[in-house]
Each structure stands twice: as structure tokens, then as C-alpha cells.
Amino acid sequence: MSSTVAVKEKNKNLNKEGSFLNSLKEFFEVIWGNKMARVGFIILGIFLLMAIFGHMIFEEPKSNYLARLKAPSAEHLLGTDYAGRDILALFINGSRAVLLVAFYAAVFSILFACGIGITAGLLGGKTDSILMLITDIVLTMPTLPVTMVLSMVVNVTNDVLFGLVLSLWSWAGLAKAIRSQVLVIRNKDFIEASRIMGISTFNIIIKDVVPNIVSFIAINFISIMKGAIMTSVSLMVLGLVPFEGSHWGMMIQMAMSQSAVLYGGIGPVVYFLTPIMGIVLFQLGCYLFANGLDEAMNPRLRKQ
């Protein structure tokens, strides 16, 4: 008897694994079938690979003031910066910090938004009123100026803390949107059935609510990363974040503060434009990828 139960349990686990693999396969098939999403996926994939493996291939360049602000050449494909460091190596090494900060900002924002939005929508009553009051207060505050003040108060020393600072004022709009989504589905039959069966609120959220809004969350995750990159770069350009390394915002800030752009010539221009073009390409990749993300994660939207 015990062996029969074990076999059934094993088959059940294999079916779950097969179902997951099939879902993953369908996801990438939909993404690849959407031309815009395919291009976006390739662009984001290149940035991701660059952030993960770039520092293994390109070591952090050392200063060489005798070769400062050189034009692109066979030795330095994008030229050198004000300290004679290879710009391509700086750009590739900096991508890691850029994407990590944006990733942490998006994770914290999603956690705050989901926690507040789902709780408010599912429980309702006074809990809903209090949470939405807090959310409305955050929404009335201008994001960039408040983040600027906060970044000056908090000593930002690492990627996680920087991401947390960026997330504190970027979750409110998403929280209200998630609450609206939950209000639509909280009276559905499957939610009522779970309540009647005595399933805990936590399990209802994990098993019934989240799967129905996961595509919405995924799209907003990409959007928050886009915004976080722009905000982090802006803070560094303004010199409000004492962040070390080769973050793209630091590259732009140093290009301007060291008057490299004013020297003239191809070298300084490439130095200034390289991180800007990186930001533009990443933003474009996010936009294109998000174009097919909802369709890929929501089978009801797929074309027959």
C-alpha cells in the first residue's frame, strides 16, 4: 500500500514538473513569436549577460593619465576617460551596479505594493481606508525631490540600500492598481469557495490572488526598473549619492564635472554619450519586451 502511494506521489510531482516546463516553453514561444518582444528580449538578454559575466572578462580598468581622453582605437574601442581608463570596460563593469540597483528597487517596490494593495483589497473596511490613506499621502509627494532629500539623509553605501531608497516612493501607484485588481476578483466563486473551506487568508493570497495578477505585476516590475535606472542616474549626475564604482550615472557625472565634454574632440564626446546610449537601449529593451509580456503570461490573451 505504501509503495502504491509513493508511486502516485512521484507521478504527481512529475506531472507538476512537466506542467511547469510546458508553461515555460509556451512563455518563450509567445515572446519569440512577438517581433517587438523578441527584440526586447535579445536586448535585455545582452545587458543581463553583460552584468553577470562582464566583470569576469573585463577587469576594472586602472588609471593612466598619460592616455586620458583618447579617441576610439583598436586598443580602446570606445576610447578612454578623464583618468585614462578604458571606457568600454567601465561601461560593462558599471552595468552590474546599474541593473542591481534597479532590480532591488523593483523588488522592494513590488513587495510594498503587493503587501499593501492585496491586503487593502482583500480585507476592506478600516484596514482598506487606513492603507489607502497612507498610499494617497505618498502619491501626493513629488518622487524625485523627496528621493533627493532622502538620499542626502541616508548614507547610501551599497546596491541594496540604494534600491531601498529608490523604492520608498515608487510603490504607491502600483499599490492602488493592485487593490483595484483584487477588488475585481475577491468576490469570485473560487475565492468564496476557499473562504468556505476555511483556507487561511495568507494561502488565499498566495494560491488564488497572486496567480491572477502575476502578469500585471511582471509588467510593472519592468516599468519600475526603467524608472529606477533613470532616478539612480539622475541622483548620481547631481552628485547626491556618494556611490563608488563605475555606475553609468557616475560616468556621466564625472564626464561633466571633469569638463571632459568641453575639451572637444571625439574622445570626450564618446565618453559622455556611452552611458547615455546604454540607458536609452535598456529603456528601449524594456519597452519592447513588455509589449509581449502580458500575452505570454496570460493565456487568455494569446492569439488563436
Phi, psi and chi 1 to 4 in degrees:
 res  aa     phi    psi   chi1   chi2   chi3   chi4
   1 MET       -  -44.5 -179.4   66.1   69.7      -
   2 SER   -64.6  -36.5   59.6      -      -      -
   3 SER   -66.6  -35.9   60.9      -      -      -
   4 THR   -64.7  -43.1  -55.9      -      -      -
   5 VAL   -63.1  -40.3  173.0      -      -      -
   6 ALA   -63.6  -41.0      -      -      -      -
   7 VAL   -64.2  -43.2  170.3      -      -      -
   8 LYS   -62.4  -41.3  -71.0 -178.4  177.7  179.1
   9 GLU   -65.2  -39.3 -172.0   66.8   26.3      -
  10 LYS   -64.3  -43.8 -178.2  178.8 -179.9 -179.9
  11 ASN   -63.1  -36.9  -70.3  -25.3      -      -
  12 LYS   -63.6  -44.0 -175.6  177.9  178.8 -179.2
  13 ASN   -65.8  -38.3  -68.6  -26.6      -      -
  14 LEU   -65.1  -38.0  -72.3  174.0      -      -
  15 ASN   -64.4  -40.3  -71.6  -25.2      -      -
  16 LYS   -63.8  -43.1  -73.9 -176.7  178.1  178.9
  17 GLU   -64.1  -42.6 -177.5  179.3   -8.1      -
  18 GLY   -64.4  -39.0      -      -      -      -
  19 SER   -63.8  -40.8  177.1      -      -      -
  20 PHE   -64.7  -44.8  171.7   75.7      -      -
  21 LEU   -64.2  -38.3  -67.7  175.8      -      -
  22 ASN   -65.2  -41.2  -72.8  -26.9      -      -
  23 SER   -63.9  -41.3  -61.8      -      -      -
  24 LEU   -65.0  -40.2 -167.1   63.0      -      -
  25 LYS   -63.5  -44.8  179.9 -177.8  177.2 -177.4
  26 GLU   -62.7  -37.9  -70.5  178.3    4.9      -
  27 PHE   -58.1  -51.3  172.9   83.5      -      -
  28 PHE   -70.3  -30.2  -75.5  107.7      -      -
  29 GLU   -64.4  -41.5  -75.7  177.5  -10.8      -
  30 VAL   -67.3  -44.4  173.5      -      -      -
  31 ILE   -60.2  -44.8  -69.4  -65.4      -      -
  32 TRP   -70.9  -28.0 -159.3 -106.4      -      -
  33 GLY   -76.6  -18.5      -      -      -      -
  34 ASN   -93.0  114.4 -174.6  -48.5      -      -
  35 LYS   -59.3  -43.8  -68.1 -177.8  179.2  179.5
  36 MET   -66.3  -44.6  -67.2  179.7   66.3      -
  37 ALA   -64.5  -34.2      -      -      -      -
  38 ARG   -63.5  -46.4 -174.7 -165.7  -47.4  166.5
  39 VAL   -63.5  -43.2  174.8      -      -      -
  40 GLY   -62.0  -40.3      -      -      -      -
  41 PHE   -62.6  -42.0  176.4   75.8      -      -
  42 ILE   -65.4  -44.3  -67.4  172.6      -      -
  43 ILE   -61.6  -48.9  -67.2  174.3      -      -
  44 LEU   -65.6  -35.3  -65.7 -178.3      -      -
  45 GLY   -62.8  -39.8      -      -      -      -
  46 ILE   -64.1  -44.4  -68.2  172.4      -      -
  47 PHE   -63.7  -39.8  -84.0  104.4      -      -
  48 LEU   -64.8  -45.8 -176.1   60.9      -      -
  49 LEU   -62.7  -38.2  -67.9  173.7      -      -
  50 MET   -64.3  -40.6 -170.3  166.6   63.3      -
  51 ALA   -70.1  -35.6      -      -      -      -
  52 ILE   -79.8  -46.8  -64.6  174.6      -      -
  53 PHE  -108.0   -9.5  -58.9  108.3      -      -
  54 GLY   -58.6  -42.9      -      -      -      -
  55 HIS   -69.8  -16.7   68.8  -73.4      -      -
  56 MET   -78.7  -29.7  -59.2  178.0 -174.1      -
  57 ILE   -91.7  -43.4  -58.5  172.7      -      -
  58 PHE  -109.3  111.4  -67.1   86.0      -      -
  59 GLU   -71.7  156.4  -64.5 -178.4   -1.7      -
  60 GLU   -58.9  118.6 -167.9   71.8   29.0      -
  61 PRO   -67.5  147.6   25.1  -33.5      -      -
  62 LYS   -97.3  154.5  -62.4  180.0 -179.6  179.2
  63 SER   -70.6  142.8  -60.4      -      -      -
  64 ASN  -150.4   87.8  178.9   13.7      -      -
  65 TYR   -65.6  -13.8  -75.1   91.2      -      -
  66 LEU   -74.9  -16.0  -64.6  177.6      -      -
  67 ALA  -119.4   33.0      -      -      -      -
  68 ARG   -75.9  142.2   65.2 -163.1  -50.9 -100.6
  69 LEU    55.5   41.5  -61.5  174.9      -      -
  70 LYS   -79.3  149.1  -66.5  -69.4 -175.4  179.5
  71 ALA   -73.6  160.8      -      -      -      -
  72 PRO   -54.6  139.8  -27.5   36.0      -      -
  73 SER  -152.4 -179.3   62.3      -      -      -
  74 ALA   -64.7  -32.5      -      -      -      -
  75 GLU   -77.1  -40.2 -176.0  179.9    1.7      -
  76 HIS  -127.5  100.0  -57.1  -73.4      -      -
  77 LEU   -60.0  -31.5  -63.6 -179.4      -      -
  78 LEU  -114.7   14.2  -66.0  178.0      -      -
  79 GLY    83.7 -165.2      -      -      -      -
  80 THR  -126.9  160.7   59.9      -      -      -
  81 ASP   -91.9 -166.5   70.7  -13.5      -      -
  82 TYR   -64.6  -20.7   71.0   97.3      -      -
  83 ALA  -104.1    8.4      -      -      -      -
  84 GLY    80.4   15.1      -      -      -      -
  85 ARG   -87.4  148.3  -63.0  173.2  -62.0 -177.9
  86 ASP   -66.4  123.0 -173.7   84.6      -      -
  87 ILE   -68.2  -39.1  -67.2  175.2      -      -
  88 LEU   -61.4  -43.7  178.2   61.0      -      -
  89 ALA   -64.1  -40.7      -      -      -      -
  90 LEU   -61.8  -45.4  -79.3  174.5      -      -
  91 PHE   -62.7  -45.3  175.7   75.7      -      -
  92 ILE   -68.7  -42.6  -68.7  176.0      -      -
  93 ASN   -66.8  -34.0  -81.1  -82.4      -      -
  94 GLY   -70.9  -24.3      -      -      -      -
  95 SER   -60.8  -31.7   64.4      -      -      -
  96 ARG   -61.9  -48.3 -175.7  178.7 -180.0   86.0
  97 ALA   -66.1  -40.3      -      -      -      -
  98 VAL   -60.3  -50.7  171.7      -      -      -
  99 LEU   -71.2  -34.9  -64.5 -170.8      -      -
 100 LEU   -65.1  -44.9  -85.7  178.4      -      -
 101 VAL   -61.5  -45.5  169.0      -      -      -
 102 ALA   -65.2  -39.0      -      -      -      -
 103 PHE   -63.6  -47.7  174.3   78.0      -      -
 104 TYR   -63.7  -39.5  -72.5  130.0      -      -
 105 ALA   -61.0  -42.6      -      -      -      -
 106 ALA   -67.4  -41.2      -      -      -      -
 107 VAL   -62.1  -49.4  168.4      -      -      -
 108 PHE   -63.4  -41.3  -73.3  127.9      -      -
 109 SER   -63.1  -43.3  -63.3      -      -      -
 110 ILE   -63.9  -41.9  -68.1  -65.6      -      -
 111 LEU   -62.3  -46.2  -70.4  176.5      -      -
 112 PHE   -63.2  -47.9  -65.6  147.9      -      -
 113 ALA   -64.0  -45.5      -      -      -      -
 114 CYS   -66.1  -44.0  -73.8      -      -      -
 115 GLY   -59.1  -46.5      -      -      -      -
 116 ILE   -77.7  -45.7  -69.0  175.6      -      -
 117 GLY   -65.0  -45.5      -      -      -      -
 118 ILE   -68.8  -43.4  -66.9  175.9      -      -
 119 THR   -61.3  -45.3  -57.9      -      -      -
 120 ALA   -64.5  -44.2      -      -      -      -
 121 GLY   -71.0  -35.0      -      -      -      -
 122 LEU   -81.8  -40.8 -155.3   57.7      -      -
 123 LEU   -85.5  -38.4  -61.3 -176.6      -      -
 124 GLY    67.1 -161.6      -      -      -      -
 125 GLY    62.1 -143.4      -      -      -      -
 126 LYS   -65.7  -34.9  -69.5 -175.7  178.1 -179.8
 127 THR   -59.9  -44.5  -58.9      -      -      -
 128 ASP   -61.4  -45.8 -177.3   17.1      -      -
 129 SER   -62.4  -44.9  -59.9      -      -      -
 130 ILE   -67.1  -46.2  -66.6  172.0      -      -
 131 LEU   -64.7  -39.4  -68.8  177.1      -      -
 132 MET   -71.6  -29.0  -74.5  -58.3  100.0      -
 133 LEU   -64.6  -45.6  176.2   61.2      -      -
 134 ILE   -61.1  -42.7  -64.1  172.7      -      -
 135 THR   -62.8  -42.9  -57.1      -      -      -
 136 ASP   -64.2  -37.0  -71.0  -24.7      -      -
 137 ILE   -63.4  -44.1  -68.5  173.2      -      -
 138 VAL   -64.0  -38.6  174.2      -      -      -
 139 LEU   -65.5  -29.8  -81.1  173.4      -      -
 140 THR   -75.6  -14.7   58.4      -      -      -
 141 MET   -87.3  134.4  -62.5 -179.5  179.5      -
 142 PRO   -66.3  123.9   22.7  -31.1      -      -
 143 THR   -61.8  -54.5  -57.9      -      -      -
 144 LEU   -64.9  -48.2 -176.3   57.4      -      -
 145 PRO   -59.9  -41.1  -25.4   35.3      -      -
 146 VAL   -66.2  -40.8  172.8      -      -      -
 147 THR   -64.9  -35.4  -53.6      -      -      -
 148 MET   -62.0  -45.9  -71.0  168.8   58.8      -
 149 VAL   -64.3  -44.2  173.8      -      -      -
 150 LEU   -63.5  -38.9 -168.4   61.3      -      -
 151 SER   -67.4  -26.1   64.7      -      -      -
 152 MET   -79.7  -28.9  -70.6 -174.3  -71.4      -
 153 VAL   -79.0  -43.7  174.3      -      -      -
 154 VAL   -87.7  132.8  178.8      -      -      -
 155 ASN   -82.0   96.7 -176.1   22.1      -      -
 156 VAL   -75.8  115.1  177.5      -      -      -
 157 THR  -120.0  -10.8   55.4      -      -      -
 158 ASN  -152.3  173.8   55.3   62.8      -      -
 159 ASP   -64.5  -40.6  -61.0  -33.0      -      -
 160 VAL   -64.1  -47.4  178.2      -      -      -
 161 LEU   -65.1  -38.8 -172.8   56.9      -      -
 162 PHE   -62.7  -44.5 -163.1    4.5      -      -
 163 GLY   -62.6  -39.2      -      -      -      -
 164 LEU   -63.6  -42.8  179.2   60.0      -      -
 165 VAL   -60.9  -43.2  168.8      -      -      -
 166 LEU   -67.5  -29.2  -64.3  177.5      -      -
 167 SER   -80.8  -21.1   70.5      -      -      -
 168 LEU   -61.5  -22.7  -68.8  178.3      -      -
 169 TRP  -123.3   18.1  -54.6  101.1      -      -
 170 SER  -119.4    8.2   58.4      -      -      -
 171 TRP   -98.7  -19.4   57.4  -94.3      -      -
 172 ALA   -62.8  -47.8      -      -      -      -
 173 GLY   -61.4  -40.9      -      -      -      -
 174 LEU   -67.5  -36.6  178.7   57.7      -      -
 175 ALA   -60.1  -42.8      -      -      -      -
 176 LYS   -66.8  -37.9  -69.7 -175.9   74.9   70.2
 177 ALA   -67.0  -40.6      -      -      -      -
 178 ILE   -66.1  -40.1  -70.8  175.9      -      -
 179 ARG   -58.0  -42.8  171.4 -177.5  174.0  -89.3
 180 SER   -62.4  -40.3  -60.1      -      -      -
 181 GLN   -62.9  -42.2  -63.9  -81.4  -33.0      -
 182 VAL   -67.8  -37.2  174.0      -      -      -
 183 LEU   -61.5  -30.4  -72.5  175.5      -      -
 184 VAL   -71.8  -38.1  172.4      -      -      -
 185 ILE  -101.3   -7.9   65.6  174.1      -      -
 186 ARG   -69.2  -21.1   73.2  172.9 -177.7  178.5
 187 ASN  -101.9   11.5  -66.5  -38.2      -      -
 188 LYS   -67.8  159.0  -63.0  -72.6 -174.1 -179.7
 189 ASP   -59.3  -39.9  -67.5  -20.2      -      -
 190 PHE   -69.0  -30.5   60.9   91.2      -      -
 191 ILE   -69.7  -45.5  -60.4  -71.6      -      -
 192 GLU   -61.5  -39.8  -67.0  -65.1  -26.5      -
 193 ALA   -62.9  -39.8      -      -      -      -
 194 SER   -65.6  -39.1  -63.8      -      -      -
 195 ARG   -65.5  -43.4  -74.3  171.4  173.9  163.5
 196 ILE   -62.2  -35.8  -67.0  172.6      -      -
 197 MET   -75.6   -3.4  -67.1  171.6   61.8      -
 198 GLY    80.5   18.2      -      -      -      -
 199 ILE   -69.7  138.0  -62.4  176.0      -      -
 200 SER   -64.8  155.5   65.1      -      -      -
 201 THR   -59.0  -38.6  -58.1      -      -      -
 202 PHE   -61.2  -45.6  177.9   77.9      -      -
 203 ASN   -67.2  -34.8  -77.8  -33.0      -      -
 204 ILE   -62.5  -41.2  -69.2  175.6      -      -
 205 ILE   -64.2  -47.2  -68.4  173.4      -      -
 206 ILE   -69.5  -44.1  -62.5  -61.4      -      -
 207 LYS   -94.9  -24.7  -63.6 -179.9  179.5  179.4
 208 ASP  -113.2  -41.0  -65.5  -29.8      -      -
 209 VAL   -83.7  -54.8  176.2      -      -      -
 210 VAL   -57.2  -45.4  172.9      -      -      -
 211 PRO   -58.7  -25.5  -27.0   36.8      -      -
 212 ASN   -84.4  -12.5  -78.1  -83.1      -      -
 213 ILE  -123.0   10.3   60.4  174.2      -      -
 214 VAL   -64.3  -36.6   66.2      -      -      -
 215 SER   -66.4  -39.1   61.5      -      -      -
 216 PHE   -63.2  -41.9 -178.4   74.4      -      -
 217 ILE   -65.0  -42.3  -67.4  173.4      -      -
 218 ALA   -62.1  -43.1      -      -      -      -
 219 ILE   -63.4  -41.5  -68.3  172.6      -      -
 220 ASN   -71.2  -27.9  -81.0  -84.2      -      -
 221 PHE   -60.4  -45.8 -173.5   90.7      -      -
 222 ILE   -62.5  -43.2  -60.5  -66.3      -      -
 223 SER   -63.9  -40.7  178.0      -      -      -
 224 ILE   -67.1  -37.9  -68.2  171.2      -      -
 225 MET   -60.6  -41.8  -79.0 -166.8   67.1      -
 226 LYS   -58.4  -49.0  -73.0  171.5   53.5 -176.7
 227 GLY   -64.9  -37.6      -      -      -      -
 228 ALA   -65.1  -37.8      -      -      -      -
 229 ILE   -63.7  -44.9  -73.7  178.1      -      -
 230 MET   -63.1  -42.4  -67.7  -57.7  -62.1      -
 231 THR   -67.8  -44.2  -55.2      -      -      -
 232 SER   -62.5  -41.4   65.7      -      -      -
 233 VAL   -64.8  -42.4  168.5      -      -      -
 234 SER   -60.4  -44.0  -60.6      -      -      -
 235 LEU   -64.0  -38.0  -67.6  175.3      -      -
 236 MET   -72.7  -38.5  -74.3 -166.0  176.9      -
 237 VAL   -61.4  -36.8  170.4      -      -      -
 238 LEU   -79.3   -7.3  -65.7  172.7      -      -
 239 GLY    75.6   25.3      -      -      -      -
 240 LEU   -94.1   -8.0  -60.3  177.2      -      -
 241 VAL  -122.2  114.4 -179.8      -      -      -
 242 PRO   -78.4   67.8   30.4  -34.6      -      -
 243 PHE  -102.6  128.4 -164.2   82.7      -      -
 244 GLU   -90.1  159.0  -61.8  179.7   -1.7      -
 245 GLY   114.2 -163.9      -      -      -      -
 246 SER  -113.4   35.4   51.7      -      -      -
 247 HIS   -53.1  143.2 -171.3  -75.0      -      -
 248 TRP   -58.7  -35.4  -64.1  -15.5      -      -
 249 GLY   -63.4  -37.1      -      -      -      -
 250 MET   -66.5  -37.1 -174.8   67.6   72.3      -
 251 MET   -62.5  -44.8  -70.0 -179.9   66.1      -
 252 ILE   -65.1  -43.0  -62.6  173.9      -      -
 253 GLN   -61.7  -43.7 -160.4  -89.7  -14.2      -
 254 MET   -71.0  -33.0  -64.3  -54.3  -66.1      -
 255 ALA   -62.2  -36.2      -      -      -      -
 256 MET   -84.0  -42.3  -65.1 -170.6  -60.8      -
 257 SER   -69.7  -29.0   64.7      -      -      -
 258 GLN   -90.4    8.4  -63.1  -63.6  -36.9      -
 259 SER    59.8   24.7  -58.7      -      -      -
 260 ALA   -62.7  -36.4      -      -      -      -
 261 VAL   -67.2  -27.4 -179.5      -      -      -
 262 LEU   -82.6   -9.9  -58.1  179.4      -      -
 263 TYR   -73.0  -23.9  -69.0  164.2      -      -
 264 GLY    82.4  168.2      -      -      -      -
 265 GLY    94.4  167.3      -      -      -      -
 266 ILE   -71.3  -41.2  -62.5  177.3      -      -
 267 GLY   -53.5  -56.1      -      -      -      -
 268 PRO   -61.2  -36.3  -25.2   34.8      -      -
 269 VAL   -65.2  -44.4  173.4      -      -      -
 270 VAL   -63.5  -40.5  173.5      -      -      -
 271 TYR   -58.0  -43.4  175.3   34.6      -      -
 272 PHE   -73.7  -39.0  179.5   70.5      -      -
 273 LEU   -82.8  -22.4  -69.3 -179.4      -      -
 274 THR   -57.5  -53.9  -64.4      -      -      -
 275 PRO   -65.6  -31.9   22.0  -32.1      -      -
 276 ILE   -65.7  -43.3  -66.8  178.0      -      -
 277 MET   -66.2  -34.0  -68.2  -54.4  -60.9      -
 278 GLY   -61.9  -43.1      -      -      -      -
 279 ILE   -63.9  -44.9  -65.3  168.9      -      -
 280 VAL   -61.5  -44.3  170.8      -      -      -
 281 LEU   -65.1  -40.9  -79.2  174.0      -      -
 282 PHE   -65.4  -42.3 -175.0   82.6      -      -
 283 GLN   -61.3  -41.5  -61.0  -84.6  -26.0      -
 284 LEU   -63.8  -42.7  176.6   63.3      -      -
 285 GLY   -61.0  -42.1      -      -      -      -
 286 CYS   -61.9  -44.1  -71.9      -      -      -
 287 TYR   -63.3  -46.5  168.9   76.2      -      -
 288 LEU   -67.1  -41.3  -64.4  175.4      -      -
 289 PHE   -66.2  -40.8 -178.2   66.5      -      -
 290 ALA   -64.4  -21.8      -      -      -      -
 291 ASN   -59.1  -34.0 -176.8  -93.9      -      -
 292 GLY  -111.1    1.6      -      -      -      -
 293 LEU   -68.0  -42.5 -169.0   58.5      -      -
 294 ASP   -63.6  -41.7 -165.3   23.2      -      -
 295 GLU   -64.8  -37.9  180.0 -175.3  -14.2      -
 296 ALA   -70.8  -33.1      -      -      -      -
 297 MET   -95.4   -9.1  -58.3 -166.9   71.1      -
 298 ASN  -123.5   99.5 -168.0  -18.7      -      -
 299 PRO   -57.1  -26.8  -23.7   33.7      -      -
 300 ARG   -67.7  -19.4  -69.3  172.6  -63.8 -178.9
 301 LEU   -94.0   -5.8  -61.4  178.1      -      -
 302 ARG   -74.1  143.7  -64.2  176.1 -172.3  173.0
 303 LYS   -71.9  137.5  -61.1  175.5 -178.4  178.7
 304 GLN   -85.5      -  -58.9  -63.2  -32.3      -
